[in-house]
Amino acid sequence: MGDANVDGKCKMMSACSSAKLFLFMVPLVVVSGFLFVNPTSFLTSLSTNQISPPLPSYPSLPPAAPSPSPPTSSLSTNAESIQGNYNRTIQLNPTNIASTSSNVTSTASLKLMKKRVISNLEKIEFELQKARVAIKAASMNDPLDDPDYAPLGPMYWNAKAFHRSYLEMEKQFKIFVYKEGEPPLFQDGPCKSIYSMEGNFIYEMETNTRFRTNNPEKAHAFYLPLSVVKMVRYVYERDSHDFSPIRKTVRDYIDLVGDKYPYWNRSIGADHFILSCHDWGPEASFSHPHLGQNSIRALCNANTSERFKPRKDVSIPEINLLTGSLKGLVGGPSPSSRPILAFFAGGVHGPVRPVLLQHWENKDSDIRVHKYLPKGTSYSDMMRNSKFCICPSGYEVASPRIVEALYSGCVPVLINSGYVPPFSDVLNWASFSVIVSVEDIPNLKTILTSISPRQYLRMYRRVLKVRRHFEVNSPAKRFDVFHMILHSIWVRRLNVRIREV
């Protein structure tokens, strides 16, 4: 399950005071006097014509017990109605439609409405609406100046809207991190291994004061700092095929914060988020019905066939940090010094790789496909010497090879089904990667050689520009992977309206 080296700590990560397992057994309190509304969505994600039909499922999870059904509510209906479309650009519909909860029967008189004090929540929603309007207007305005980086080019669906949205995020986005829970299951995560984004994000949220607030009344979003990786290691009994201890841990934690604070029940989780890079992250999120259905889920395993919803959820990159830093990982020679057309080396698992190996393993000097690298051959050198790096999915759709390719200046070739690439709401992956269906694997060389040298150079230059969005920095830098994850969460929060009724 890839547990090796998951205990690597991020630089300067505060030591946990206790390693005991902290399970919560507090009953959920449902408050029905609040309403989450979003009939019109601000964000549009990846278009359906870029997502191939899902392959047959090859689950690595133990058999899952049926998730409890959420109680019928106006929230459930509205939440479902906004998550079905996979579009691709950032848009804003200025029409604000609101509905009222069916169990609220009394209304205040106009006179009392005029005299009442505006609540903190109303102030927050007012500022968010101003941000929506500013982002919409950005598409018609001149590009903005920026001392660090000004997004520009076909790598972005709408560079001006993205830039304005990013600046609005920097100006006002605040996140409250729940302090409940003790390491290793909470407030902690791996900073080395393919699951490194869990620990790095928790660490940045712990140390970054710009986006974190200790006053939940000023928060736009609420972070549930749980680590599925650590739950798999410390709660799940290996080879037991019993997922219930993880489900119980997640459920109890949500019950705890729901009982202690009003914010979870106020939105029924719609302004809350989790982040997980473990293969079991999606399954763990459905341990609580409202977490999976309503909350923002930032996942590496962004598979639409496993209930990932791009309009609500966030696809984050899987980054394999063996040392906890990028030293020696970023960079590569110019295109003229890349003699290999395409390269892949990796184990045979999942439905896609056997097809790739069957057609191309050791069969073509231009398409270098290996199950095992020849003795004395460096994996990183092969990537740096290749024009295209083949990135097929394994058991799960995400692969660290995608980011490794970007780091090496190698144009990624994505072969999968149902995968939503990271930051697809902002990035136009077709402009700097090659998307190949599983059915077209036999035609791989024809597809790659049909790309003209001029078009390849364009894609190569775009790879060099967008890879800043996938780089891990400590401390974090503007427009890097930490900020791109935050921006994706920020945009999903713009899709949500919360009202006190």
LOMI-527880 format. One record per residue (C-alpha): residue number from 1; residue in one letter; x, y, z. Coordinates in nm, 3 decimals. Layout:
# residues N
(pt NUM,"A",(X,Y,Z));
...
***
This chain:
# residues 501
(pt 1,"M",(0.000,0.000,0.000));
(pt 2,"G",(0.299,0.227,-0.035));
(pt 3,"D",(0.344,0.296,0.334));
(pt 4,"A",(0.721,0.313,0.311));
(pt 5,"N",(0.870,0.634,0.432));
(pt 6,"V",(0.538,0.799,0.510));
(pt 7,"D",(0.667,0.933,0.838));
(pt 8,"G",(0.907,1.181,0.678));
(pt 9,"K",(0.848,1.517,0.843));
(pt 10,"C",(0.831,1.845,0.654));
(pt 11,"K",(1.108,2.087,0.730));
(pt 12,"M",(1.055,2.252,1.069));
(pt 13,"M",(0.732,2.058,1.123));
(pt 14,"S",(0.639,2.086,1.487));
(pt 15,"A",(0.676,1.760,1.676));
(pt 16,"C",(0.358,1.592,1.786));
(pt 17,"S",(0.300,1.592,2.157));
(pt 18,"S",(0.143,1.251,2.160));
(pt 19,"A",(0.129,0.955,1.927));
(pt 20,"K",(-0.181,0.798,2.076));
(pt 21,"L",(-0.473,0.728,1.851));
(pt 22,"F",(-0.748,0.979,1.910));
(pt 23,"L",(-1.090,0.844,1.817));
(pt 24,"F",(-1.401,1.052,1.852));
(pt 25,"M",(-1.741,0.925,1.948));
(pt 26,"V",(-1.964,1.231,1.956));
(pt 27,"P",(-2.311,1.210,1.798));
(pt 28,"L",(-2.378,1.430,1.496));
(pt 29,"V",(-2.595,1.732,1.563));
(pt 30,"V",(-2.799,1.843,1.263));
(pt 31,"V",(-2.907,2.205,1.257));
(pt 32,"S",(-3.186,2.256,1.005));
(pt 33,"G",(-3.216,2.632,1.029));
(pt 34,"F",(-2.940,2.702,0.776));
(pt 35,"L",(-2.929,2.670,0.402));
(pt 36,"F",(-2.667,2.609,0.136));
(pt 37,"V",(-2.761,2.745,-0.203));
(pt 38,"N",(-2.588,2.737,-0.541));
(pt 39,"P",(-2.813,2.686,-0.836));
(pt 40,"T",(-2.572,2.869,-1.067));
(pt 41,"S",(-2.210,2.771,-1.065));
(pt 42,"F",(-1.916,3.008,-1.088));
(pt 43,"L",(-1.660,2.743,-1.172));
(pt 44,"T",(-1.669,2.528,-1.478));
(pt 45,"S",(-1.425,2.239,-1.498));
(pt 46,"L",(-1.296,1.998,-1.760));
(pt 47,"S",(-1.519,1.938,-2.060));
(pt 48,"T",(-1.674,1.598,-2.107));
(pt 49,"N",(-1.512,1.547,-2.443));
(pt 50,"Q",(-1.174,1.531,-2.269));
(pt 51,"I",(-1.276,1.257,-2.031));
(pt 52,"S",(-1.277,0.910,-2.182));
(pt 53,"P",(-1.547,0.660,-2.082));
(pt 54,"P",(-1.442,0.479,-1.765));
(pt 55,"L",(-1.273,0.143,-1.790));
(pt 56,"P",(-1.396,-0.151,-1.585));
(pt 57,"S",(-1.311,-0.090,-1.221));
(pt 58,"Y",(-1.011,-0.259,-1.062));
(pt 59,"P",(-1.053,-0.170,-0.695));
(pt 60,"S",(-0.767,-0.206,-0.452));
(pt 61,"L",(-0.992,-0.133,-0.156));
(pt 62,"P",(-1.139,-0.395,0.072));
(pt 63,"P",(-1.513,-0.447,0.021));
(pt 64,"A",(-1.696,-0.132,0.125));
(pt 65,"A",(-2.004,-0.131,0.339));
(pt 66,"P",(-2.289,0.075,0.194));
(pt 67,"S",(-2.257,0.441,0.291));
(pt 68,"P",(-2.541,0.568,0.506));
(pt 69,"S",(-2.786,0.775,0.309));
(pt 70,"P",(-2.804,1.144,0.404));
(pt 71,"P",(-3.135,1.269,0.530));
(pt 72,"T",(-3.352,1.420,0.262));
(pt 73,"S",(-3.310,1.796,0.257));
(pt 74,"S",(-3.314,2.094,0.027));
(pt 75,"L",(-2.934,2.090,0.049));
(pt 76,"S",(-2.907,1.744,-0.097));
(pt 77,"T",(-3.125,1.837,-0.391));
(pt 78,"N",(-2.944,2.164,-0.464));
(pt 79,"A",(-2.598,2.015,-0.423));
(pt 80,"E",(-2.671,1.743,-0.674));
(pt 81,"S",(-2.814,1.988,-0.925));
(pt 82,"I",(-2.489,2.184,-0.959));
(pt 83,"Q",(-2.241,1.901,-0.992));
(pt 84,"G",(-2.336,1.727,-1.311));
(pt 85,"N",(-2.165,1.934,-1.580));
(pt 86,"Y",(-1.798,1.915,-1.677));
(pt 87,"N",(-1.727,2.244,-1.854));
(pt 88,"R",(-1.389,2.400,-1.880));
(pt 89,"T",(-1.355,2.774,-1.826));
(pt 90,"I",(-1.392,3.001,-1.527));
(pt 91,"Q",(-1.723,3.178,-1.567));
(pt 92,"L",(-1.957,3.380,-1.353));
(pt 93,"N",(-2.331,3.403,-1.378));
(pt 94,"P",(-2.430,3.732,-1.214));
(pt 95,"T",(-2.783,3.608,-1.152));
(pt 96,"N",(-2.806,3.505,-0.791));
(pt 97,"I",(-3.085,3.262,-0.722));
(pt 98,"A",(-3.174,3.172,-0.367));
(pt 99,"S",(-3.428,2.935,-0.223));
(pt 100,"T",(-3.552,2.895,0.129));
(pt 101,"S",(-3.556,2.593,0.353));
(pt 102,"S",(-3.891,2.421,0.365));
(pt 103,"N",(-3.886,2.399,0.743));
(pt 104,"V",(-3.851,2.774,0.799));
(pt 105,"T",(-4.198,2.925,0.830));
(pt 106,"S",(-4.157,3.259,1.006));
(pt 107,"T",(-4.029,3.577,0.838));
(pt 108,"A",(-3.923,3.906,0.986));
(pt 109,"S",(-4.109,4.223,0.898));
(pt 110,"L",(-3.950,4.472,0.659));
(pt 111,"K",(-3.902,4.714,0.945));
(pt 112,"L",(-3.709,4.465,1.152));
(pt 113,"M",(-3.503,4.362,0.848));
(pt 114,"K",(-3.389,4.721,0.802));
(pt 115,"K",(-3.281,4.754,1.163));
(pt 116,"R",(-3.106,4.421,1.209));
(pt 117,"V",(-2.729,4.402,1.230));
(pt 118,"I",(-2.551,4.240,0.935));
(pt 119,"S",(-2.397,3.913,1.047));
(pt 120,"N",(-2.038,3.803,0.989));
(pt 121,"L",(-2.161,3.543,0.744));
(pt 122,"E",(-2.345,3.805,0.539));
(pt 123,"K",(-2.031,4.019,0.530));
(pt 124,"I",(-1.831,3.721,0.405));
(pt 125,"E",(-2.087,3.640,0.136));
(pt 126,"F",(-2.097,4.005,0.028));
(pt 127,"E",(-1.719,4.010,-0.020));
(pt 128,"L",(-1.732,3.685,-0.213));
(pt 129,"Q",(-1.996,3.828,-0.443));
(pt 130,"K",(-1.774,4.129,-0.512));
(pt 131,"A",(-1.493,3.887,-0.601));
(pt 132,"R",(-1.721,3.701,-0.843));
(pt 133,"V",(-1.808,4.026,-1.020));
(pt 134,"A",(-1.441,4.133,-1.040));
(pt 135,"I",(-1.339,3.798,-1.188));
(pt 136,"K",(-1.612,3.810,-1.448));
(pt 137,"A",(-1.513,4.162,-1.549));
(pt 138,"A",(-1.146,4.061,-1.581));
(pt 139,"S",(-1.213,3.879,-1.908));
(pt 140,"M",(-1.302,4.212,-2.071));
(pt 141,"N",(-1.020,4.417,-1.916));
(pt 142,"D",(-0.651,4.453,-2.000));
(pt 143,"P",(-0.409,4.200,-1.845));
(pt 144,"L",(-0.295,4.288,-1.494));
(pt 145,"D",(0.062,4.370,-1.402));
(pt 146,"D",(0.226,4.139,-1.151));
(pt 147,"P",(0.579,4.161,-1.011));
(pt 148,"D",(0.618,3.782,-0.993));
(pt 149,"Y",(0.419,3.625,-1.272));
(pt 150,"A",(0.143,3.722,-1.512));
(pt 151,"P",(-0.045,3.419,-1.650));
(pt 152,"L",(-0.052,3.439,-2.027));
(pt 153,"G",(-0.089,3.201,-2.317));
(pt 154,"P",(-0.293,2.904,-2.438));
(pt 155,"M",(-0.195,2.698,-2.130));
(pt 156,"Y",(-0.481,2.876,-1.953));
(pt 157,"W",(-0.848,2.856,-2.040));
(pt 158,"N",(-0.887,3.220,-1.938));
(pt 159,"A",(-0.560,3.374,-1.820));
(pt 160,"K",(-0.707,3.710,-1.721));
(pt 161,"A",(-0.990,3.558,-1.519));
(pt 162,"F",(-0.745,3.322,-1.348));
(pt 163,"H",(-0.509,3.606,-1.260));
(pt 164,"R",(-0.788,3.820,-1.115));
(pt 165,"S",(-0.925,3.523,-0.922));
(pt 166,"Y",(-0.578,3.450,-0.783));
(pt 167,"L",(-0.534,3.811,-0.670));
(pt 168,"E",(-0.878,3.810,-0.508));
(pt 169,"M",(-0.779,3.492,-0.324));
(pt 170,"E",(-0.461,3.657,-0.197));
(pt 171,"K",(-0.657,3.961,-0.087));
(pt 172,"Q",(-0.928,3.795,0.119));
(pt 173,"F",(-0.932,3.412,0.137));
(pt 174,"K",(-0.919,3.287,0.497));
(pt 175,"I",(-0.926,2.929,0.619));
(pt 176,"F",(-0.999,2.804,0.966));
(pt 177,"V",(-0.813,2.483,1.052));
(pt 178,"Y",(-0.985,2.275,1.316));
(pt 179,"K",(-0.749,2.219,1.609));
(pt 180,"E",(-0.927,1.907,1.731));
(pt 181,"G",(-0.746,1.575,1.693));
(pt 182,"E",(-0.392,1.468,1.770));
(pt 183,"P",(-0.112,1.329,1.555));
(pt 184,"P",(-0.056,1.095,1.386));
(pt 185,"L",(-0.412,1.072,1.251));
(pt 186,"F",(-0.477,1.447,1.251));
(pt 187,"Q",(-0.267,1.765,1.217));
(pt 188,"D",(0.003,1.549,1.053));
(pt 189,"G",(0.087,1.378,0.727));
(pt 190,"P",(0.373,1.237,0.519));
(pt 191,"C",(0.610,1.481,0.353));
(pt 192,"K",(0.813,1.215,0.170));
(pt 193,"S",(0.675,0.945,-0.064));
(pt 194,"I",(0.404,0.970,-0.330));
(pt 195,"Y",(0.166,1.093,-0.061));
(pt 196,"S",(0.381,1.395,0.019));
(pt 197,"M",(0.113,1.652,-0.063));
(pt 198,"E",(-0.084,1.556,0.251));
(pt 199,"G",(0.197,1.647,0.487));
(pt 200,"N",(0.322,1.945,0.289));
(pt 201,"F",(-0.022,2.103,0.275));
(pt 202,"I",(-0.081,2.052,0.648));
(pt 203,"Y",(0.261,2.200,0.722));
(pt 204,"E",(0.202,2.507,0.502));
(pt 205,"M",(-0.138,2.565,0.660));
(pt 206,"E",(0.028,2.542,1.000));
(pt 207,"T",(0.298,2.797,0.919));
(pt 208,"N",(0.133,3.023,0.659));
(pt 209,"T",(-0.044,3.307,0.838));
(pt 210,"R",(-0.165,3.480,0.522));
(pt 211,"F",(-0.449,3.239,0.454));
(pt 212,"R",(-0.510,3.095,0.798));
(pt 213,"T",(-0.734,3.259,1.055));
(pt 214,"N",(-0.783,3.163,1.417));
(pt 215,"N",(-1.124,3.328,1.416));
(pt 216,"P",(-1.377,3.094,1.253));
(pt 217,"E",(-1.624,3.382,1.220));
(pt 218,"K",(-1.392,3.532,0.957));
(pt 219,"A",(-1.331,3.210,0.767));
(pt 220,"H",(-1.447,3.144,0.411));
(pt 221,"A",(-1.357,2.776,0.432));
(pt 222,"F",(-1.286,2.518,0.700));
(pt 223,"Y",(-1.010,2.257,0.678));
(pt 224,"L",(-1.054,1.912,0.830));
(pt 225,"P",(-0.686,1.818,0.887));
(pt 226,"L",(-0.711,1.441,0.873));
(pt 227,"S",(-0.459,1.211,0.704));
(pt 228,"V",(-0.591,0.903,0.525));
(pt 229,"V",(-0.232,0.781,0.485));
(pt 230,"K",(-0.183,0.777,0.860));
(pt 231,"M",(-0.522,0.613,0.915));
(pt 232,"V",(-0.428,0.334,0.677));
(pt 233,"R",(-0.106,0.286,0.870));
(pt 234,"Y",(-0.232,0.314,1.227));
(pt 235,"V",(-0.604,0.230,1.220));
(pt 236,"Y",(-0.648,-0.016,0.936));
(pt 237,"E",(-0.538,-0.371,1.010));
(pt 238,"R",(-0.328,-0.486,0.719));
(pt 239,"D",(-0.486,-0.757,0.501));
(pt 240,"S",(-0.801,-0.752,0.715));
(pt 241,"H",(-1.015,-0.614,0.430));
(pt 242,"D",(-1.204,-0.429,0.702));
(pt 243,"F",(-1.236,-0.059,0.618));
(pt 244,"S",(-1.475,0.014,0.905));
(pt 245,"P",(-1.210,0.149,1.152));
(pt 246,"I",(-1.119,0.422,0.902));
(pt 247,"R",(-1.483,0.502,0.837));
(pt 248,"K",(-1.550,0.526,1.208));
(pt 249,"T",(-1.251,0.756,1.267));
(pt 250,"V",(-1.361,0.997,0.995));
(pt 251,"R",(-1.725,0.987,1.105));
(pt 252,"D",(-1.640,1.048,1.470));
(pt 253,"Y",(-1.419,1.344,1.382));
(pt 254,"I",(-1.694,1.511,1.182));
(pt 255,"D",(-1.940,1.444,1.463));
(pt 256,"L",(-1.700,1.608,1.707));
(pt 257,"V",(-1.652,1.932,1.512));
(pt 258,"G",(-2.022,1.937,1.423));
(pt 259,"D",(-2.115,1.916,1.790));
(pt 260,"K",(-1.854,2.167,1.909));
(pt 261,"Y",(-1.891,2.433,1.637));
(pt 262,"P",(-2.191,2.562,1.437));
(pt 263,"Y",(-2.009,2.583,1.103));
(pt 264,"W",(-2.037,2.227,0.977));
(pt 265,"N",(-2.411,2.215,1.042));
(pt 266,"R",(-2.459,2.567,0.905));
(pt 267,"S",(-2.362,2.459,0.554));
(pt 268,"I",(-2.392,2.081,0.605));
(pt 269,"G",(-2.023,2.065,0.514));
(pt 270,"A",(-2.039,2.261,0.187));
(pt 271,"D",(-1.768,2.512,0.290));
(pt 272,"H",(-1.545,2.243,0.446));
(pt 273,"F",(-1.267,2.053,0.272));
(pt 274,"I",(-1.032,1.760,0.313));
(pt 275,"L",(-0.712,1.679,0.126));
(pt 276,"S",(-0.587,1.328,0.054));
(pt 277,"C",(-0.338,1.170,-0.182));
(pt 278,"H",(-0.396,0.810,-0.074));
(pt 279,"D",(-0.574,0.577,-0.315));
(pt 280,"W",(-0.837,0.525,-0.046));
(pt 281,"G",(-0.903,0.897,0.000));
(pt 282,"P",(-1.224,0.897,-0.206));
(pt 283,"E",(-1.363,0.598,-0.017));
(pt 284,"A",(-1.270,0.751,0.319));
(pt 285,"S",(-1.454,1.071,0.226));
(pt 286,"F",(-1.780,0.880,0.197));
(pt 287,"S",(-1.748,0.758,0.555));
(pt 288,"H",(-1.979,1.047,0.634));
(pt 289,"P",(-2.254,1.108,0.379));
(pt 290,"H",(-2.236,1.488,0.384));
(pt 291,"L",(-1.855,1.488,0.359));
(pt 292,"G",(-1.858,1.292,0.036));
(pt 293,"Q",(-2.166,1.454,-0.114));
(pt 294,"N",(-2.132,1.820,-0.013));
(pt 295,"S",(-1.777,1.902,0.098));
(pt 296,"I",(-1.485,2.002,-0.121));
(pt 297,"R",(-1.255,1.701,-0.162));
(pt 298,"A",(-0.898,1.775,-0.276));
(pt 299,"L",(-0.782,1.439,-0.410));
(pt 300,"C",(-0.493,1.297,-0.609));
(pt 301,"N",(-0.717,1.009,-0.714));
(pt 302,"A",(-0.949,1.228,-0.920));
(pt 303,"N",(-1.148,0.960,-1.099));
(pt 304,"T",(-1.493,1.048,-1.232));
(pt 305,"S",(-1.589,0.680,-1.228));
(pt 306,"E",(-1.534,0.686,-0.850));
(pt 307,"R",(-1.770,0.980,-0.783));
(pt 308,"F",(-1.517,1.260,-0.831));
(pt 309,"K",(-1.711,1.572,-0.932));
(pt 310,"P",(-1.492,1.841,-1.094));
(pt 311,"R",(-1.740,2.117,-1.021));
(pt 312,"K",(-1.721,2.052,-0.647));
(pt 313,"D",(-1.397,1.857,-0.594));
(pt 314,"V",(-1.033,1.948,-0.657));
(pt 315,"S",(-0.779,1.739,-0.848));
(pt 316,"I",(-0.432,1.780,-0.697));
(pt 317,"P",(-0.102,1.645,-0.834));
(pt 318,"E",(0.062,1.334,-0.699));
(pt 319,"I",(0.423,1.429,-0.626));
(pt 320,"N",(0.681,1.175,-0.517));
(pt 321,"L",(0.927,1.359,-0.292));
(pt 322,"L",(1.190,1.113,-0.176));
(pt 323,"T",(1.393,1.373,0.012));
(pt 324,"G",(1.125,1.627,0.095));
(pt 325,"S",(1.262,1.882,-0.153));
(pt 326,"L",(1.291,1.943,-0.529));
(pt 327,"K",(1.669,1.961,-0.531));
(pt 328,"G",(1.795,1.797,-0.848));
(pt 329,"L",(1.444,1.718,-0.977));
(pt 330,"V",(1.368,2.025,-1.189));
(pt 331,"G",(1.547,2.089,-1.515));
(pt 332,"G",(1.658,1.918,-1.833));
(pt 333,"P",(1.831,1.969,-2.168));
(pt 334,"S",(1.692,2.157,-2.467));
(pt 335,"P",(1.476,1.979,-2.725));
(pt 336,"S",(1.771,1.933,-2.961));
(pt 337,"S",(1.945,1.726,-2.692));
(pt 338,"R",(1.655,1.484,-2.646));
(pt 339,"P",(1.718,1.191,-2.885));
(pt 340,"I",(1.441,0.962,-2.753));
(pt 341,"L",(1.089,1.012,-2.889));
(pt 342,"A",(0.897,0.864,-2.593));
(pt 343,"F",(0.975,0.678,-2.269));
(pt 344,"F",(0.803,0.474,-2.001));
(pt 345,"A",(0.928,0.237,-1.732));
(pt 346,"G",(0.713,0.094,-1.456));
(pt 347,"G",(0.535,-0.200,-1.300));
(pt 348,"V",(0.247,-0.384,-1.459));
(pt 349,"H",(-0.068,-0.310,-1.263));
(pt 350,"G",(-0.408,-0.174,-1.345));
(pt 351,"P",(-0.590,-0.208,-1.678));
(pt 352,"V",(-0.382,0.031,-1.895));
(pt 353,"R",(-0.019,-0.068,-1.850));
(pt 354,"P",(-0.053,-0.429,-1.969));
(pt 355,"V",(-0.191,-0.296,-2.298));
(pt 356,"L",(0.097,-0.050,-2.330));
(pt 357,"L",(0.360,-0.316,-2.259));
(pt 358,"Q",(0.195,-0.567,-2.489));
(pt 359,"H",(0.226,-0.332,-2.786));
(pt 360,"W",(0.549,-0.148,-2.715));
(pt 361,"E",(0.778,-0.321,-2.464));
(pt 362,"N",(1.124,-0.350,-2.623));
(pt 363,"K",(0.973,-0.331,-2.972));
(pt 364,"D",(1.077,0.011,-3.102));
(pt 365,"S",(1.392,0.216,-3.059));
(pt 366,"D",(1.191,0.540,-3.065));
(pt 367,"I",(0.924,0.430,-2.816));
(pt 368,"R",(1.125,0.311,-2.514));
(pt 369,"V",(0.881,0.111,-2.301));
(pt 370,"H",(1.021,-0.107,-2.021));
(pt 371,"K",(0.883,-0.307,-1.735));
(pt 372,"Y",(1.227,-0.292,-1.578));
(pt 373,"L",(1.497,-0.049,-1.681));
(pt 374,"P",(1.813,-0.203,-1.827));
(pt 375,"K",(2.097,-0.231,-1.578));
(pt 376,"G",(2.291,0.093,-1.541));
(pt 377,"T",(2.011,0.306,-1.690));
(pt 378,"S",(1.891,0.610,-1.493));
(pt 379,"Y",(1.516,0.672,-1.482));
(pt 380,"S",(1.557,1.049,-1.445));
(pt 381,"D",(1.814,1.062,-1.728));
(pt 382,"M",(1.577,0.875,-1.957));
(pt 383,"M",(1.308,1.133,-1.886));
(pt 384,"R",(1.544,1.421,-1.950));
(pt 385,"N",(1.656,1.264,-2.279));
(pt 386,"S",(1.300,1.210,-2.404));
(pt 387,"K",(1.071,1.445,-2.592));
(pt 388,"F",(0.756,1.276,-2.462));
(pt 389,"C",(0.704,1.091,-2.134));
(pt 390,"I",(0.429,0.830,-2.130));
(pt 391,"C",(0.212,0.852,-1.818));
(pt 392,"P",(-0.035,0.562,-1.805));
(pt 393,"S",(-0.258,0.511,-1.504));
(pt 394,"G",(-0.199,0.213,-1.276));
(pt 395,"Y",(-0.444,0.073,-1.023));
(pt 396,"E",(-0.557,0.432,-0.977));
(pt 397,"V",(-0.577,0.709,-1.234));
(pt 398,"A",(-0.320,0.946,-1.077));
(pt 399,"S",(0.050,0.901,-1.141));
(pt 400,"P",(0.357,1.087,-1.011));
(pt 401,"R",(0.505,1.051,-1.361));
(pt 402,"I",(0.296,1.345,-1.480));
(pt 403,"V",(0.471,1.588,-1.247));
(pt 404,"E",(0.808,1.415,-1.299));
(pt 405,"A",(0.765,1.474,-1.672));
(pt 406,"L",(0.689,1.843,-1.618));
(pt 407,"Y",(0.988,1.879,-1.388));
(pt 408,"S",(1.212,1.721,-1.656));
(pt 409,"G",(1.084,1.937,-1.940));
(pt 410,"C",(0.929,1.631,-2.102));
(pt 411,"V",(0.586,1.664,-2.265));
(pt 412,"P",(0.346,1.431,-2.077));
(pt 413,"V",(0.144,1.171,-2.268));
(pt 414,"L",(-0.166,1.099,-2.059));
(pt 415,"I",(-0.321,0.755,-2.105));
(pt 416,"N",(-0.610,0.685,-1.871));
(pt 417,"S",(-0.984,0.678,-1.843));
(pt 418,"G",(-1.192,0.903,-1.620));
(pt 419,"Y",(-0.897,1.107,-1.488));
(pt 420,"V",(-0.936,1.480,-1.431));
(pt 421,"P",(-0.582,1.629,-1.445));
(pt 422,"P",(-0.479,1.873,-1.170));
(pt 423,"F",(-0.604,2.232,-1.192));
(pt 424,"S",(-0.809,2.157,-1.506));
(pt 425,"D",(-1.041,2.445,-1.420));
(pt 426,"V",(-0.749,2.678,-1.500));
(pt 427,"L",(-0.505,2.481,-1.716));
(pt 428,"N",(-0.570,2.370,-2.072));
(pt 429,"W",(-0.384,2.039,-2.063));
(pt 430,"A",(-0.429,1.977,-2.435));
(pt 431,"S",(-0.197,2.271,-2.503));
(pt 432,"F",(0.105,2.120,-2.325));
(pt 433,"S",(0.036,1.747,-2.310));
(pt 434,"V",(-0.080,1.469,-2.541));
(pt 435,"I",(-0.402,1.293,-2.440));
(pt 436,"V",(-0.427,0.940,-2.579));
(pt 437,"S",(-0.715,0.700,-2.530));
(pt 438,"V",(-0.647,0.342,-2.424));
(pt 439,"E",(-0.784,0.226,-2.758));
(pt 440,"D",(-0.521,0.431,-2.941));
(pt 441,"I",(-0.220,0.276,-2.764));
(pt 442,"P",(-0.133,0.071,-3.079));
(pt 443,"N",(-0.118,0.400,-3.273));
(pt 444,"L",(0.104,0.577,-3.018));
(pt 445,"K",(0.402,0.626,-3.248));
(pt 446,"T",(0.182,0.752,-3.531));
(pt 447,"I",(0.019,1.003,-3.296));
(pt 448,"L",(0.350,1.135,-3.162));
(pt 449,"T",(0.530,1.152,-3.496));
(pt 450,"S",(0.235,1.342,-3.645));
(pt 451,"I",(0.316,1.631,-3.408));
(pt 452,"S",(0.530,1.870,-3.610));
(pt 453,"P",(0.864,1.993,-3.472));
(pt 454,"R",(0.717,2.341,-3.449));
(pt 455,"Q",(0.416,2.223,-3.248));
(pt 456,"Y",(0.640,2.013,-3.022));
(pt 457,"L",(0.856,2.319,-2.947));
(pt 458,"R",(0.543,2.511,-2.852));
(pt 459,"M",(0.436,2.233,-2.616));
(pt 460,"Y",(0.785,2.209,-2.466));
(pt 461,"R",(0.794,2.584,-2.392));
(pt 462,"R",(0.450,2.565,-2.235));
(pt 463,"V",(0.564,2.279,-2.012));
(pt 464,"L",(0.846,2.499,-1.884));
(pt 465,"K",(0.597,2.777,-1.808));
(pt 466,"V",(0.330,2.574,-1.631));
(pt 467,"R",(0.560,2.361,-1.418));
(pt 468,"R",(0.589,2.646,-1.167));
(pt 469,"H",(0.232,2.552,-1.070));
(pt 470,"F",(0.351,2.204,-0.968));
(pt 471,"E",(0.666,2.294,-0.778));
(pt 472,"V",(0.685,2.235,-0.402));
(pt 473,"N",(0.858,2.516,-0.215));
(pt 474,"S",(0.932,2.566,0.152));
(pt 475,"P",(0.825,2.827,0.231));
(pt 476,"A",(0.562,2.832,-0.041));
(pt 477,"K",(0.597,3.078,-0.331));
(pt 478,"R",(0.326,3.252,-0.528));
(pt 479,"F",(0.166,3.041,-0.801));
(pt 480,"D",(0.334,2.721,-0.680));
(pt 481,"V",(0.152,2.396,-0.607));
(pt 482,"F",(0.040,2.500,-0.258));
(pt 483,"H",(-0.114,2.820,-0.388));
(pt 484,"M",(-0.269,2.643,-0.686));
(pt 485,"I",(-0.439,2.396,-0.452));
(pt 486,"L",(-0.563,2.688,-0.242));
(pt 487,"H",(-0.688,2.861,-0.554));
(pt 488,"S",(-0.883,2.553,-0.661));
(pt 489,"I",(-1.046,2.540,-0.318));
(pt 490,"W",(-1.112,2.914,-0.332));
(pt 491,"V",(-1.293,2.881,-0.665));
(pt 492,"R",(-1.508,2.596,-0.533));
(pt 493,"R",(-1.595,2.815,-0.236));
(pt 494,"L",(-1.707,3.082,-0.482));
(pt 495,"N",(-1.950,2.820,-0.614));
(pt 496,"V",(-2.121,2.803,-0.274));
(pt 497,"R",(-2.362,3.044,-0.111));
(pt 498,"I",(-2.447,3.010,0.255));
(pt 499,"R",(-2.731,3.198,0.418));
(pt 500,"E",(-2.870,3.211,0.766));
(pt 501,"V",(-3.245,3.163,0.760));
***
